[in-house]
């Protein structure tokens, strides 16, 4: 996948020539960590070679770059490896919009403590509750409904913030919004009817705004699974 500022389809020859000098992004379309990384790259109009992978059959090249075996993994032209989604997001933003006063900077250059706290809570306590709610845990005494109740603690915090402004940190989109959105999307999708009936009205509006955004649409374009070439010695 290539992100181009003009959105046009380039010729196959131009594409092949350009791939030799592009960062490589290993990704899985539905993974919320990968989604937020792709949204940031799209926001920055960053050209990358996107390699869609199957998590049950991880390519050797990806594992060689990062033994963690999780997506996203971004391999830069100088072989530097970024295998944390937030690192990829900050790298793209800082490279493209380094001025903290730039409205496209997403407050990366001057991220308040609240943003860090929200993202950490999302990636830890909320993610644990989300997984329990969506997948359950064999032999666990807690039911999916119990995990949903755990997750609602965080939802309530987000609702309160969005009751004051259009986005989590104010009236402009921030890194925190984009970092958290894919997980709220996943949570809402577990039981959409239940979520739609809740009193999280501001959160529902915020989520809908992202779901209908060009940024999300571009980040969710489907790609065929990348086929790793077999080297015959």
C-alpha positions in Angstrom: 0.0 0.0 0.0 1.2 3.5 -0.8 -0.2 6.7 0.6 0.0 9.5 -2.0 -0.9 13.1 -1.4 -2.8 13.3 -4.7 -4.6 10.0 -4.1 -3.9 8.9 -7.7 -3.0 5.4 -8.8 0.6 5.3 -10.0 1.9 3.1 -12.7 3.2 -0.4 -11.8 6.7 0.6 -12.9 6.8 3.7 -10.7 5.5 1.7 -7.8 8.1 -1.0 -8.2 10.9 1.6 -8.4 9.6 3.5 -5.4 9.2 0.4 -3.2 13.0 -0.1 -3.0 13.3 3.1 -0.9 10.1 3.0 1.2 9.6 2.0 4.9 7.9 -1.4 5.2 4.9 -1.6 7.5 3.7 -5.1 8.7 0.1 -4.8 9.6 -3.2 -6.6 10.2 -6.2 -4.8 9.1 -8.5 -5.3 12.1 -5.9 -4.9 14.9 -6.6 -1.6 16.8 -2.9 -1.0 17.4 -2.2 -1.3 13.7 -5.3 0.9 12.8 -4.0 3.8 14.8 -0.6 3.5 13.3 -2.0 3.4 9.8 -4.2 6.4 10.5 -1.2 8.4 11.6 0.8 7.4 8.5 -2.2 8.4 6.3 -2.6 11.7 8.2 1.1 12.4 7.5 0.7 11.4 3.8 3.6 9.0 4.5 4.5 6.6 1.7 5.1 3.0 3.0 5.0 -0.5 1.6 2.2 -2.1 3.5 2.5 -5.8 4.1 -0.8 -7.3 5.3 0.0 -10.4 7.4 -1.9 -13.3 9.0 -1.3 -13.4 12.7 -1.6 -17.2 12.7 1.1 -17.4 10.0 3.6 -14.6 10.7 6.1 -14.0 8.0 9.8 -14.7 8.7 10.8 -11.3 7.6 8.5 -9.7 10.2 9.8 -11.9 13.0 13.4 -11.2 11.9 12.6 -7.5 12.3 10.8 -7.8 15.6 10.8 -11.0 17.7 7.7 -9.7 19.5 5.6 -11.1 16.7 2.9 -8.4 17.0 1.7 -5.7 14.6 2.3 -3.0 13.7 6.0 -3.2 12.8 7.6 -0.4 10.8 11.1 -1.0 9.2 12.6 2.2 8.1 15.0 2.7 5.2 18.0 2.6 7.4 16.8 -0.7 9.0 15.6 1.0 12.2 12.6 -0.9 13.6 9.6 0.6 15.3 7.5 -2.1 16.8 5.2 -0.1 19.1 2.2 1.7 17.5 2.7 4.8 19.6 6.3 5.0 18.5 5.2 4.8 14.9 2.6 7.5 15.4 5.0 9.9 17.1 7.7 9.2 14.5 5.4 10.1 11.6 4.0 13.2 13.3 7.3 14.6 14.5 8.8 14.0 11.1 6.0 15.6 9.1 4.7 18.2 11.5 7.5 19.0 13.9 6.1 22.4 14.9 4.1 22.1 18.1 1.9 25.0 16.9 1.0 23.2 13.6 -2.6 22.2 13.8 -1.7 18.9 12.2 0.8 18.1 15.0 -1.9 16.4 17.1 -0.3 17.9 20.2 2.5 15.3 19.9 5.1 18.0 20.5 3.4 19.3 23.6 1.3 16.4 24.8 -0.3 17.1 28.2 -0.1 14.6 31.1 -3.8 13.9 30.5 -3.1 12.5 27.1 -0.4 10.1 28.4 -2.7 9.0 31.2 -5.6 8.3 28.9 -3.6 6.3 26.4 -1.9 4.3 29.2 -5.3 3.5 30.7 -6.7 2.6 27.3 -3.8 0.3 26.5 -3.8 -1.5 29.9 -7.0 -1.6 32.0 -9.4 -0.9 29.2 -7.8 -3.3 26.8 -7.9 -6.1 29.4 -11.6 -5.4 30.0 -12.3 -5.2 26.3 -10.6 -8.5 25.6 -12.6 -10.2 28.5 -15.8 -8.7 27.2 -15.2 -9.6 23.5 -13.5 -13.0 23.9 -14.1 -14.2 27.4 -11.6 -16.3 29.3 -11.8 -20.0 29.7 -12.3 -20.9 33.4 -12.6 -17.2 34.4 -15.1 -16.4 37.2 -15.9 -13.1 35.6 -18.5 -13.0 32.9 -18.3 -10.9 29.7 -20.9 -8.5 31.3 -18.5 -8.1 34.3 -15.7 -7.1 32.0 -18.1 -4.7 30.2 -18.8 -3.1 33.5 -15.0 -2.8 34.1 -14.6 -1.1 30.7 -17.4 1.3 31.4 -15.2 3.1 34.0 -13.1 4.3 31.2 -16.0 5.0 28.9 -17.4 7.3 31.6 -14.2 9.2 31.8 -14.2 9.8 28.0 -17.8 10.8 28.1 -17.1 13.5 30.7 -14.2 14.9 28.6 -16.3 14.9 25.4 -19.1 16.7 27.3 -16.8 19.7 27.5 -15.3 19.7 24.0 -15.4 18.0 20.6 -12.3 15.9 21.2 -10.7 14.4 24.3 -8.2 17.2 24.9 -10.1 20.2 23.4 -11.6 21.3 20.1 -8.9 19.8 18.0 -8.1 16.2 17.2 -5.1 14.9 19.2 -2.9 11.9 19.4 -5.0 10.6 22.3 -8.2 10.6 20.2 -6.6 8.6 17.4 -4.8 6.3 19.7 -8.0 5.4 21.6 -10.6 5.5 18.8 -9.9 2.0 17.4 -10.4 0.4 20.8 -13.7 2.2 21.4 -14.8 1.0 17.9 -13.9 -2.5 18.8 -15.8 -2.3 22.1 -18.9 -0.8 20.5 -18.9 -3.6 17.9 -19.2 -6.4 20.5 -22.8 -5.5 21.1 -23.7 -2.5 18.9 -27.4 -2.5 20.0 -26.4 -2.3 23.6 -23.9 0.4 23.0 -26.3 2.5 21.0 -28.8 2.4 23.8 -26.4 3.6 26.5 -26.2 7.2 27.7 -22.7 7.7 26.2 -24.1 10.2 23.7 -21.0 12.3 23.3 -18.9 9.2 23.0 -21.2 7.8 20.3 -21.0 11.1 18.3 -17.2 11.2 18.7 -17.0 7.5 17.5 -19.3 8.2 14.5 -17.2 11.1 13.5 -14.1 8.9 13.2 -16.0 6.1 11.5 -17.2 8.4 8.8 -13.9 10.2 8.4 -11.7 10.0 5.3 -8.8 9.3 7.6 -10.3 6.1 8.9 -11.6 5.1 5.4 -8.1 5.4 4.0 -6.5 3.5 6.8 -9.0 0.6 6.4 -8.5 -0.1 2.7 -8.4 -3.8 2.2 -5.2 -5.5 0.9 -4.3 -9.0 -0.1 -2.2 -10.9 2.4 1.5 -10.3 1.6 3.2 -13.4 0.2 6.7 -13.9 1.4 9.1 -15.1 -1.2 10.8 -18.5 -0.6 14.5 -18.3 -1.0 16.0 -21.5 -2.6 19.6 -22.1 -1.7 
